[in-house]
């Protein structure tokens, strides 16, 4: 018998922990980081430049599910054309069943 529940989640008082991945054109990276810095919660982004592969620049950070509306609104106001992808943190860590 396994000690892990059938469907594992990482949750706190603000909901499930997720990984947010934003992809933007490299020229918009500074604007994206400034937009994220204005949010009312701390974000510690990891930046990955994939320009040579034609995929732009990705910015990833853990967040709580309840933050997604504020993040969406901030991105819409900034008009950066960021592509947003959300993945459960347990899947990112390989803990999903």
C-alpha positions as CSV (number, residue, x, y, z in Angstrom):
1,X,0.0,0.0,0.0
2,X,1.3,3.4,-1.0
3,X,1.5,6.3,1.5
4,X,0.7,8.8,-1.3
5,X,-2.9,9.6,-2.1
6,X,-4.3,8.3,-5.4
7,X,-4.1,11.9,-6.9
8,X,-1.4,13.9,-5.3
9,X,-1.6,17.7,-5.1
10,X,0.5,20.4,-3.5
11,X,-2.0,22.8,-1.9
12,X,-2.0,25.6,0.5
13,X,-4.5,28.1,1.8
14,X,-4.4,29.9,-1.6
15,X,-5.1,26.7,-3.6
16,X,-3.1,24.3,-5.6
17,X,0.6,25.0,-6.3
18,X,1.1,25.3,-10.1
19,X,3.9,26.2,-12.5
20,X,3.2,29.1,-14.8
21,X,5.2,29.4,-18.0
22,X,5.0,32.5,-20.1
23,X,6.6,32.8,-23.5
24,X,7.3,36.2,-25.0
25,X,9.4,37.7,-27.8
26,X,12.8,38.6,-26.3
27,X,12.2,42.4,-26.8
28,X,9.3,42.2,-24.4
29,X,11.1,40.4,-21.6
30,X,11.9,43.5,-19.5
31,X,8.2,44.7,-19.8
32,X,7.0,41.2,-18.7
33,X,9.3,41.2,-15.7
34,X,8.1,44.7,-14.7
35,X,4.5,43.6,-15.1
36,X,5.1,40.6,-12.8
37,X,6.9,42.8,-10.3
38,X,3.8,44.9,-9.9
39,X,1.7,42.0,-8.7
40,X,0.8,41.9,-5.0
41,X,2.7,38.6,-4.4
42,X,6.3,37.6,-4.7
43,X,7.4,35.9,-7.9
44,X,10.8,34.4,-8.4
45,X,11.0,33.9,-12.2
46,X,13.4,31.5,-14.0
47,X,14.2,32.9,-17.4
48,X,15.2,30.6,-20.4
49,X,16.2,32.2,-23.7
50,X,15.4,29.9,-26.6
51,X,15.8,32.5,-29.3
52,X,18.0,30.2,-31.4
53,X,15.2,27.6,-31.5
54,X,12.7,30.3,-32.6
55,X,10.7,29.8,-29.4
56,X,11.2,33.2,-27.8
57,X,12.0,33.6,-24.2
58,X,10.2,31.7,-21.4
59,X,9.7,32.8,-17.9
60,X,8.6,30.2,-15.4
61,X,7.6,30.5,-11.8
62,X,5.6,28.7,-9.1
63,X,2.3,30.3,-8.1
64,X,-1.0,29.4,-6.4
65,X,-4.0,28.7,-8.5
66,X,-5.9,31.6,-6.9
67,X,-3.3,34.1,-8.4
68,X,-4.0,33.2,-12.0
69,X,-6.8,35.8,-12.5
70,X,-4.6,38.6,-11.3
71,X,-1.8,37.4,-13.5
72,X,-4.1,37.1,-16.5
73,X,-5.4,40.7,-16.0
74,X,-1.9,42.1,-15.6
75,X,-0.8,40.4,-18.8
76,X,-3.8,41.7,-20.7
77,X,-3.2,45.3,-19.5
78,X,0.5,45.1,-20.6
79,X,-0.4,43.9,-24.2
80,X,2.8,41.8,-24.4
81,X,1.3,38.9,-26.4
82,X,2.6,36.5,-23.8
83,X,1.6,32.8,-24.3
84,X,0.5,31.4,-21.0
85,X,0.8,27.7,-20.0
86,X,-0.2,26.3,-16.6
87,X,0.8,22.9,-15.2
88,X,0.2,21.4,-11.8
89,X,3.4,21.5,-9.8
90,X,3.1,17.8,-8.9
91,X,3.2,16.9,-12.6
92,X,6.2,19.2,-13.1
93,X,8.0,17.4,-10.2
94,X,7.0,14.0,-11.5
95,X,4.8,13.2,-8.5
96,X,1.5,12.8,-10.3
97,X,0.1,9.3,-10.3
